[in-house]
Amino acid sequence: MGKYDDIIDLPHHVSKTRPQMSMHDRAAQFSPFAALTGYDDTVKETARLTDRKLELTEEEINDLNLKVQILKEYADTQPFIFVEYFMPDKKKSGGSYVTITGNFRRIDEYAGTLILTSGEEIHLSDIYSIEGDVFDIIERF
């Protein structure tokens, strides 16, 4: 005869005065005992992928320089452009390529940035490509 044979087959007790606790609330009561606080965030940050900054070819650099010159010439018309550029990651090496659209305002030669009318500033050295209708003139030559 076992120690608990007299109660092993009894039905599970359900309180008549207290509501049954949900599984979520039942699990939450153990969360303060997490052994490594911040470990999950560290693992997620380490697993987050970043891209390397691509090196442009001489031809691509010349193409971008030509487009910057065209933008300077047509700055008074504030042409609408698409700029793809490398945005360095603030937490680890690498970054990601981002595309921004907007109207061109000017080139700040001193800071080496392209400025849009929205106030966005993009370092010329981070630009991967610039597109827009204003560059249709290049295709004519």
SVG drawing of the C-alpha trace seen along z (x, -y; Angstrom):
<svg xmlns="http://www.w3.org/2000/svg" viewBox="-18 -79 56 81">
<polyline fill="none" stroke="black" stroke-width="0.4" points="0.0,0.0 1.4,-3.4 1.7,-6.5 -0.9,-8.5 -3.2,-5.8 -6.1,-7.2 -6.1,-10.6 -4.5,-9.8 -7.9,-9.3 -9.7,-12.2 -10.8,-15.0 -8.7,-18.2 -9.8,-20.8 -11.5,-24.0 -12.1,-26.9 -15.7,-28.1 -14.7,-31.5 -11.6,-32.4 -11.4,-32.6 -9.0,-30.3 -5.6,-31.9 -4.9,-32.2 -1.8,-30.3 -0.2,-33.7 -0.6,-35.0 0.6,-31.7 3.8,-31.9 4.3,-35.6 4.7,-34.9 8.0,-33.1 9.4,-35.8 11.2,-37.8 13.5,-34.8 15.1,-35.1 18.8,-34.1 20.4,-36.4 18.7,-39.8 19.3,-41.3 20.6,-38.1 17.8,-37.8 18.4,-41.4 22.1,-40.7 21.4,-37.6 19.0,-39.4 21.5,-42.3 24.2,-39.8 22.0,-38.0 20.9,-41.2 22.6,-41.3 24.4,-44.3 25.8,-44.9 29.3,-45.9 29.8,-49.1 30.3,-48.4 33.3,-49.9 32.4,-51.7 34.2,-51.2 35.9,-54.1 33.1,-54.2 30.5,-54.3 32.3,-57.1 32.6,-59.1 28.8,-58.5 28.0,-59.8 30.3,-62.9 28.5,-63.7 25.1,-63.4 26.2,-65.7 27.4,-68.3 24.0,-68.1 22.2,-68.5 24.3,-71.6 23.3,-73.1 19.6,-72.3 19.5,-73.2 17.1,-76.2 14.5,-73.7 14.8,-71.4 14.5,-68.2 12.9,-65.1 15.5,-62.4 16.0,-58.9 19.2,-58.5 20.5,-55.1 23.1,-55.4 24.9,-53.4 23.8,-54.2 26.3,-53.0 24.9,-51.0 25.2,-52.9 25.8,-49.7 28.1,-47.5 30.2,-47.4 28.5,-47.5 25.2,-49.1 22.4,-49.0 21.5,-50.5 18.6,-52.9 16.8,-54.7 15.4,-58.1 13.3,-60.3 12.9,-64.0 13.6,-67.2 17.3,-68.2 18.3,-71.5 22.0,-71.8 25.5,-70.3 27.4,-71.5 31.0,-71.4 32.5,-72.1 30.6,-69.3 30.6,-67.0 26.9,-66.4 23.9,-66.3 21.0,-68.2 17.3,-67.7 14.5,-70.3 13.3,-68.2 16.5,-68.9 18.0,-65.4 21.7,-65.4 23.6,-62.5 27.4,-62.3 28.5,-62.1 31.0,-59.3 28.0,-57.1 26.0,-57.6 25.7,-54.4 23.3,-55.8 21.3,-58.8 18.3,-58.5 15.7,-61.0 14.2,-62.5 16.8,-65.3 19.4,-62.8 17.6,-62.0 20.0,-64.6 22.9,-62.1 21.3,-59.5 21.1,-61.8 24.9,-62.0"/>
</svg>
